[in-house]
Amino acid sequence: MKTSVVRGAAARQRMRGMILLTLAAAVVLMLHVPAMALTQVNLHGPHVGANSETFGTSSDTGGLTDAVVWHFVLNGLDHGSPPGTIYVTFASAGLKTATGGPVGVGAVQHYYVGTPAHDTIVSAYAMVDSEGFNLLVLSHVALNQVPPPNGEEPPNGEEPPNGEEPPNGEEPPNGEEPPNGEEPPNGEEPPNGEEPPNGEELPPVDEEEPPVTEEEPPVTEEEEPFLPFTEAEPVVEKEEAEPFLPFTGADLGLLSLAAAASAALGAGLRRLGLR
């Protein structure tokens, strides 16, 4: 009897231990499994510091009515990934959050975040339930009706402050000069450099046309054409040819006398040589 009681007590203790272990494992799974499933994807580096006044714009607001709408896109997620959450910190608007909108099979999610005025992104990241992911980028900025900063012109329909020109189409008050491009009252133009007094009309001024004088064109003397300098060729004097003398018989007589004299001289010399 005692043995059966002891065995029963030991079995109950083992059952209690197994139950405690099962509960502890369930608590550990509940605490750690969700944290391990979520993945943090940071904003693409070049888009950190983006300003709504200089970044690319589009008309896609995602249905938001804020003055400035920021459109983020995250792609490369696992198929069927549930909508994630984006956390964006702005320089003026502070922290803003938005839930993603899956597209197609859930591999791409779009996030639309609104700010009340122009702003600059300080940091941004998305938390998604997906092991795979690609890039979280800023697609574009959409502008609804951004309020102008202090110092800019008032919107249409408001009266300008004192000292400013009235808008086109309105008449200036008395005593002020009409703005450029508008006609003075009463349909008359004031003379150059003078302003018409209030309520008085100036008589029309006849504009005299200056007399037209016909000027004779100046007479220009024709210049002699320019001739290039050329060196004159030297003049070569021709030698006069000696006159031709006809043959006469006197020349033949002289030749005969000369021959006879030469023969006599030669004969005399031979005689002297023989003696």
Secondary structure, DSSP 8 states (H G I E B T S, - for coil): -HHHHHHHHHHHHHHHHHHHHHHHHHHHHHHHHHHHH-EEEEB-GGGTT-BTTTS-B-S--TT--SSEEEEEEE----TT----EEEEEETTTEEEEEE-EEETTTTEEEEEEEESS--BEEEEEEEES-S----EEEEEEEES-----TTS---TTS---TTS---TTS---TTS---TT---GGG----TT----TT-------------------------------------------------HHHHHHHHHHHHHHHHHHHHHHHHHH-
